[in-house]
Amino acid sequence: MILLPPHVHVFVRDWLSANNILLKSRDGHVLVDSGYIRHSPLTLALLESSQGLAGAPLARLVNTHGHSDHIGGNAAIKSRYACPIAVPEGEVEAFRTWDQKALLLGYCGQRADRFDVDEVIAPGSVHRWGELEWRALSAPGHDMGALVFYNAEHRLLISGDALWENGYGLLMPPEVDVGALPAARATLEMIAALEVDTVIPGHGEPFGDVGAALEHAFQRTAAFEADSVRIARHALKALLAFNLLDRQRMTLDEVVAFVERIPVFREFNAIYFRREPKELAQMLVSELERAGAVRVEQDVLLPR
């Protein structure tokens, strides 16, 4: 069992919403990441619960990076608590212009309510949240503007999607973003150089076997470095599975229309697969089915 400092509380969410990390303090409570828009009512309920704020104000909402499952509740939380929203320095322009491709929103068939940026977090900056000192560290790869937050006293890392117990967030292949894969490796090397006993990931339970997680992540990175098509297949499967979780069900015809309509699927298909939309959809569904992530019942695709 992982024991966290008493002022650190993690609401472990499912794979549609990122984890919410509540850092409690006499100087003001801080929430790291807000989940997906579809789950905003649950996010607010968790914050209002006895384990959450229990009626206290929220001083600040902080994002590790700009993807929909981490920022989807921002607008609802700001509306409820009137708190400032702080984002990584590398994400500011994308938020202010609401760049649907850079934020992987419409480009990937995902959604979020627009919000205003109030504060900017620079790499290397130090913050007092939850009675602890956190250093913001640049963690590009999955998101080129992402940050992780490190507390040296407790050797504790809030890793966002830079490191999970079983991998990390999807990457753009080299033909789409030449810097993403080298950046992901550099981020893993940065984390490996830190003294970390416990990781609070963006998805999944907090974990302590950091060495094993890093070894797995480096192995995945090496496999990706050897095969761009593997990165592309992994990304498209993850994005289709995410959209299925959002919708809860899609007919197989809707899946075909989806991969034909959503820009990232069209772009990757043109570069890597060169298949008719129906063939691409069949390939992705078949691989997700074999992996146990989805099931097909009477021509309807359902999440497991």
HELIX and SHEET records of a PDB file:
HELIX    1   1 ILE A   37  HIS A   39  5                                   3    
HELIX    2   2 SER A   40  GLU A   48  1                                   9    
HELIX    3   3 SER A   68  ILE A   71  1                                   4    
HELIX    4   4 ASN A   74  TYR A   81  1                                   8    
HELIX    5   5 GLU A   89  GLU A   91  5                                   3    
HELIX    6   6 VAL A   92  THR A   97  1                                   6    
HELIX    7   7 GLY A  106  CYS A  108  5                                   3    
HELIX    8   8 ALA A  180  ALA A  193  1                                  14    
HELIX    9   9 VAL A  210  GLU A  225  1                                  16    
HELIX   10  10 SER A  228  ARG A  247  1                                  20    
HELIX   11  11 LEU A  252  ARG A  261  1                                  10    
HELIX   12  12 PRO A  263  PHE A  268  1                                   6    
HELIX   13  13 ASN A  269  PHE A  273  3                                   5    
HELIX   14  14 PRO A  277  ARG A  290  1                                  14    
SHEET    1   A 6 VAL A   8  PHE A  11  0                                        
SHEET    2   A 6 ASN A  20  LEU A  23 -1                                        
SHEET    3   A 6 HIS A  29  VAL A  32 -1                                        
SHEET    4   A 6 LEU A  58  VAL A  62  1                                        
SHEET    5   A 6 ILE A  85  PRO A  88  1                                        
SHEET    6   A 6 GLU A 119  ILE A 121  1                                        
SHEET    1   B 5 VAL A 126  TRP A 129  0                                        
SHEET    2   B 5 LEU A 132  SER A 138 -1                                        
SHEET    3   B 5 LEU A 147  ASN A 151 -1                                        
SHEET    4   B 5 LEU A 156  GLY A 160 -1                                        
SHEET    5   B 5 THR A 198  PRO A 201  1                                        
SHEET    1   C 3 MET A 250  THR A 251  0                                        
SHEET    2   C 3 VAL A 300  PRO A 303 -1                                        
SHEET    3   C 3 VAL A 294  GLU A 297 -1                                        
END                                                                             
